[in-house]
Amino acid sequence: MRLDKFLKVSRIIKRRTVANDACDNAHVTVNGRPAKASYDVKANDIIEITFGTRTLKIRVLDIKEHVLKDDASSLYEVIT
């Protein structure tokens, strides 16, 4: 699954276009490297997202095309 779509499906970022812009502006890194929106997300990837001065670091646990709102947080775990 594409990185921008994963961020939207897991509800970390509300809209896919916003996730795409965050990747284009180097606010998202995967396994310590800046990632493009087209990066293919795999289980156990470490994703770091910078929101202004705050940084969110997560580990990908599962990848699903469609998830209910209540189950979205089961796709990842927050590390920091």
C-alpha positions as CSV (number, residue, x, y, z in Angstrom):
1,M,0.0,0.0,0.0
2,R,1.2,3.5,-0.8
3,L,2.5,5.6,2.1
4,D,0.0,8.4,1.6
5,K,-2.9,6.0,1.5
6,F,-1.7,4.2,4.7
7,L,-1.6,7.5,6.6
8,K,-5.2,8.2,5.5
9,V,-6.6,4.7,6.1
10,S,-5.0,4.5,9.6
11,R,-6.4,8.0,10.3
12,I,-3.0,9.5,11.3
13,I,-3.6,12.2,8.7
14,K,-7.1,13.1,7.8
15,R,-6.9,13.5,4.0
16,R,-4.8,11.8,1.4
17,T,-3.8,15.0,-0.3
18,V,-2.5,16.4,3.0
19,A,-0.5,13.1,3.5
20,N,0.9,13.5,-0.1
21,D,1.9,17.1,0.7
22,A,3.6,16.1,3.9
23,C,5.6,13.5,2.0
24,D,6.6,16.0,-0.7
25,N,7.8,18.5,1.9
26,A,10.0,15.9,3.7
27,H,7.9,15.8,6.9
28,V,7.6,12.0,6.7
29,T,10.5,9.5,7.0
30,V,10.4,5.7,6.9
31,N,13.1,3.8,8.6
32,G,15.2,6.9,8.9
33,R,15.0,8.0,5.3
34,P,12.8,10.7,3.7
35,A,10.0,8.9,1.9
36,K,7.9,9.8,-1.1
37,A,4.1,9.3,-1.1
38,S,4.5,6.3,-3.5
39,Y,6.7,4.4,-1.0
40,D,5.3,0.8,-0.5
41,V,4.6,0.4,3.2
42,K,5.4,-2.9,4.8
43,A,4.8,-4.4,8.3
44,N,7.4,-3.4,10.9
45,D,8.3,-0.2,9.1
46,I,9.1,2.7,11.4
47,I,7.3,5.9,10.2
48,E,8.2,9.3,11.7
49,I,5.9,12.3,10.9
50,T,6.7,15.9,11.9
51,F,3.7,18.1,12.8
52,G,5.3,21.5,13.3
53,T,7.4,21.1,16.5
54,R,5.9,17.7,17.4
55,T,7.1,14.4,16.1
56,L,5.0,11.2,15.9
57,K,6.9,7.9,15.6
58,I,4.9,4.7,14.8
59,R,5.6,1.1,13.9
60,V,3.3,-0.4,11.2
61,L,1.6,-3.6,12.6
62,D,-0.8,-4.4,9.8
63,I,-1.9,-3.2,6.4
64,K,-5.6,-3.2,5.3
65,E,-7.3,-1.5,2.4
66,H,-10.4,-0.5,4.5
67,V,-10.7,-0.2,8.3
68,L,-13.5,1.0,10.5
69,K,-12.8,4.2,12.6
70,D,-12.6,2.2,15.8
71,D,-10.1,-0.3,14.4
72,A,-7.8,2.2,12.7
73,S,-5.4,2.4,15.7
74,S,-4.8,-1.4,15.4
75,L,-2.8,-0.8,12.2
76,Y,0.1,0.8,14.1
77,E,1.6,1.3,17.5
78,V,3.1,4.6,18.8
79,I,6.7,4.2,19.8
80,T,7.6,7.5,21.4
